[in-house]
Amino acid sequence: MNRGWQTKKLGDVCLIDKRQGVYKGLPYVGLENIESHTARFIGSAEPLGVKSSTFKFSPDHLLYGRLRPYLNKVMLPDFTGHCSTEIFPLKPRPGLSREFLQYWFLREATVEQIDATCTGARMPRANMNAVLDFNFPLPPLPEQYRIVTILDEAFEGIAIAKANAEKNLQNARALFESHLQSVFTQRGKGWVEKRLEEIGKTQTGSTPKTSDQTNYGDFISFVKPADFNADGSLDYEKEGLSKKGLAYARVVPAGSVLMVCIGATIGKCGYCDQDVTTNQQINALAPSGGSSNRFLYYQMLTESFQRGVIHRSGQATLPIINKSKWSALPVWIPPTLAEQKRIAAKFDALVEETQRLAAHYRRKLVALKALKKSLLHQAFTGEL
């Protein structure tokens, strides 16, 4: 630790005012009004009273949420108000900067240390008495201001870079979506509309009795909705059926297109390059020789096709489209198989490029998160 730094208990450098009251005419802050990681207030500054007792705070306080899911919620209020009793107003003593204290609460090591104090089965809460007993690194006030200035500038730059990376990631996905829509809405000459059942065999999966474990094994893959990957490929390794279990299932031949047709992931699409079986949540189409499964897979991703799935699934709490309704869904088919394959190949290349860009921007986001973590570590070990 650098010269002039001291190690004190957190309770020696700040106070928690636990006096409760029913306050009127003041803005209210709940945990939902503090944005994670940023300390930004996302509520209303209009006066809001609540019937239960709350804590009062002023612009001299730091607000800290003590529920386990919100241990990274810290706020520096610039107004007087009242807050939930799940938020503790901490008032720094002279010699401690509010901003310096805020960054200490946001660092990963502090969050992990506080998390270890949480107790309670339904809604774990931090033990604030234990937190006040934590060691706190306290440099001289001018040094605190210097560190805060560096972190403010760095975090502002990180926030801008993160926003740009997220925007570019969205743009990469939007580029694919836009091309997908344009191909299937600006169709070429000779395209014809057909129902799925007119271009191949449709079927719904089934589940052999799970009470008989001899139905399960590694003879053939047994695909469920969770086995659909983001790029349309399937995870064949999670579960399988035995030769005996196959007698109670239906084979989906290699080259088929599959879709989840029930529940929260209804409309999720995939394709198989080997024979598989599926559970009853999945419908499958095995195209005849005149249709490309990859072409059909991409068409099923379009907004119009997905809208048709939702429209025919009803408005129940659990959306479901049965095999007959799914089989009647229309698709547009170019006049030749070669053209279908050419279009699918272009989409394959675009998907590959989109995934490359997405991976690049995801790496950037990971690097920015690591940089933020590193800066906070350096700040409180005297290395900044």
Summary of the structure (lengths in Angstrom):
residues: 384
radius of gyration: 28.8
end to end distance: 11.3
largest distance: 81.1
contacts: 1152
relative contact order: 0.12
helix: 41%
strand: 22%
